[in-house]
């Protein structure tokens, strides 16, 4: 009969599976059709599990399509006691979604859910715990807390994991339950199952991330379980361990002595030389080194977030050796989809800013592909410029060829970024600045005004690095003023001409350039006009300085020579004045105005009637500075002061303050000065002497199972010996003399052996006596038996 019932059960389950498959296939071919509410309610009130399940599926699909389904609440809640686990799951999903809207009706199902906590199926128990903690009704916070406490001692780790996940939900229901929840967390953090401990870590990071004291005794066990946890638990645990290490392990360093090959005559001199040439390295705490070694396998994780989290640990806690080991797996993330590449590149750039030499051998991964979107090739170009000064000559040439190729492309944004990258390469390595300058000078004849402006800006930065060797470059740029149409490009060239206006004195081209620009002053853009006025002020100031030098030289000339030369002319003048034709006095004609002075006055007149008030204000400032030709010191300090050499930083240097792997690192300046809201930076290293006692991490956590049952034989023997030493008073458990721990001498050993031999002899004699007694008793019994037999025979004969 049992076989027939089993076969019928299998046939029934196969029939149900066939019907479910047919229904799902029919629903996939046809559009979603909503049944009338009365028909759905009829399905929910049915006694057939299939119909109830069908009705629940209809309601859940309506719920996720944002259709009103609150009218079915009473019909669904009464199915919470159904023994079918599929029905229970759907009922719990519905309860979680609508419990806040109908808290009174939801509370009616709490008793039934509590009964499910004692169900024989661990899935049902865990699901009931999840549902009870997910019903966001503050009145049941204590019930949820008791349910969590009950789940702590459950034999199924699946239920204990559900209890750990329910702790944050209970805390959000009622923050006053925090003391109870901390006790539960302390127990769950030491659970022997890694997925239970991972869920406990996530709950810990959510409700009390500052309670580091709860982690001390579980630190080593969590580190060992870290590799086996799921990805989300690994992320939470890695962040917890990073914060814990910063707060509990001080950063210690020591000087490594290195010999420079010179051996001194005295040992002290040799030691002094070694100390001077040594380097400082970080000394790792044993527990910190345990963490860094344990997370190394996670660099091969399939989850990119876990890889970035491990790299963050190595960057913030580890030594250069660990950082170099993490570079390869970080580069491997570039093989993923574009969104993963984008996030990975931000983290790669952040690490490369700290250790660019570690990325040199991966330079080929940063070459721009034709399919790369702008947000990816921008970061790749930045990486190429960061590793450029650390590359060999072949790789430098390859990078420059790559940038030159993109600077001639059709994409304006890519061309602009390539030009800026060339400038950053030239600034980082002065040996290649000549080649970079030649590449940029080819761009100033382009028809793209923005490209020309960017190229000239970079050229200006390169010229300022070594002004003395670029005089011919400035003259070449001045010749391109006729073809340059972009206002920024013209303003840059005019500024460079003004900076070189004092070179070669009267032979400088600045005055001629100013004369040509003055003709078309009215047609120039405002940035160019501002630079023309500045150029005019610099040219006029140089003229004044040269005039002062010439006047000083004239006053220093000998007086005899001047009188000797001009005496005949004076006599001739007097003779002409005495003639009747020159009887009246005529004043001397004024000397003709210098062309530079006339040009300066002309520029002032043009700027005076310009429509830009900025230009008029700037002109009045220059006019006031140069109003008194004899006092030009202040004007020289303001206009002719040496300019600092500009340095173009890497675009991502503003992101270096953010933690690796954070969203603020990707958003950057758009997220504000302190990152996105909720961003928390890592704490500083704890000071030496203020760290917690390392013995706190030596605490043995009691497991739920019997440790003796799994103890190896060697450990059992050691424990037995240890226990025997703890007990006193028994000779057999001490050393044979009643004094535990005392050492035996040779005489003691011999006396003990003699006593054992005497005992054995006595035992043998006793055994022999016993044997003789037994033999005699046996003989007597045999004689008695024989006598009884003889008496019986005599009686028979008499009869």
PyMOL commands that set and color helices and strands:
alter all, ss='L'
color gray80, all
select helices_A, chain A and resi 2-29+37-44+49-64+70-81+85-98+103-108+110-116+122-134+138-152+157-173+175-189+194-207+212-214+216-228+231-248+267-276+286-294+296-300+304-317+320-335+338-354+356-366+374-390+393-407+412-428+430-441+449-465+467-469+471-482+487-499+505-507+510-519+521-523+526-555+559-577+580-582+595-608+613-625+633-639+651-655+663-671+694-698+708-710+713-726+731-733+746-798
alter helices_A, ss='H'
color red, helices_A
select strands_A, chain A and resi 252-256+279-283
alter strands_A, ss='S'
color yellow, strands_A
deselect
rebuild
show_as cartoon
